Amino acid sequence: MTQTPPVSGPDAPVRSGVRQAVRDIPAYPFTPIDVPYKLDQNENPYDFPPELKQKAAERLLAHPWNRYPDLHADTLRSAIARHEDWDAAGVVITPGSNVLIKILTELGGIGQTVLTTDPTFSVYTLEAQMLGAELVLTPLNPDFSLPVEATLQALAAHAPGVFYVTQPHAPTGHSDRPEDVRRVVEVADRLGWVTVIDEAYYQYAGTDHRDLVRAGKNVLSLRTFSKGWGLAGVRAGYLLAHPELAGQLQKLVSAFTINFLTQAVIETALEHPEYMRERVAEGIAERQRIFEAVKDHPTCTVFPSTTNFFLLKVPDADAAYRHLLDHGIVCRRQDKLRGLEGCLRIAVGAPHENDALIAAILALR
Ligand SMILES: *Cc1c(COP(=O)(O)O)cnc(C)c1O
């Protein structure tokens, strides 16, 4: 007779339907803080214009809510394709680009490598760890530029998976030289990597890497409605890719994932891109105004930024964070990240918020 192991009791083997990789990840550590000036999530400081909200609401009211939306968001993919002057078959849209990052890890990362810089956008590493991909990080150069040689070495040394190039970079706000981006993207593509150029903040930088997407085989650009467009609450992100790659990715997107509410708002926004451009222009001007106002600070330094946020280096991050809170401002601490000792990440707000921010920074010792 064979011995059956006990299914319960102290000698039973520990079993769980929840994978170890998932249990190892701490719950997402974000606690909203209720203060007047919310500069901690890189959001656009302005709500969607009221007249456009009205238009979107009319669309919603005219549409039957008992019917399923498009299976693969075809109406919205066409609208984005027209806006971007791109083939609709090369557009994939999900509720926020964070969902695309999960899908990209499923596409090329599980059991393979996810390569990015250190520091980087936390969602890339989180999804890689959760889905059991091998994570390879190349340290950013001290001036926050892309470590080109180390990246080329890492691309060659590992089985191809997913490679993230964030342009402009988060959380540093730095934009790399186009020739450096081109070099790593071309090599990665030749070696078979799926190369993701995350352009969440490209409107603020005035950059656009679509030429590398067009020239490559497995290169794509990740874009979002959460930042320049100011629609973080609606949840919509998309990618531009070759139709062949987009087709593979689309298989991983659940059916009916874009609901009609999201579709109605984004269609309305795309009909009025001028509101977005005006806000981006104001954000850039306000960023310059803040930099100008604090540039002679005796103990704090701002790092150049090409986005709607920036890093402020302070002598004591904990004290400075609490000082800003006392002035009604919440920002994000980044001082535990590699190479970002003493750094706080602060979003550019509306002018009155930036006035408060400038006063608070100038009062900081
Ligand atoms: C904000 C941000 C995104 C966008 O995320 P959504 O899920 O679309 O809101 C993507 N990448 C980076 C680097 C970001 O900072």
The ligand as an ORCA input file, in Angstrom:
! r2SCAN-3c Opt
* xyz 0 1
  C       1.845     57.957    -16.392
  C       2.669     57.005    -17.165
  C       2.077     56.086    -18.025
  C       0.582     56.082    -18.246
  O      -0.102     55.192    -17.469
  P      -1.683     55.029    -17.719
  O      -1.947     53.628    -17.267
  O      -1.941     55.201    -19.186
  O      -2.367     56.060    -16.893
  C       2.888     55.243    -18.755
  N       4.224     55.297    -18.657
  C       4.839     56.167    -17.844
  C       6.321     56.214    -17.794
  C       4.077     57.045    -17.067
  O       4.691     57.904    -16.240
*
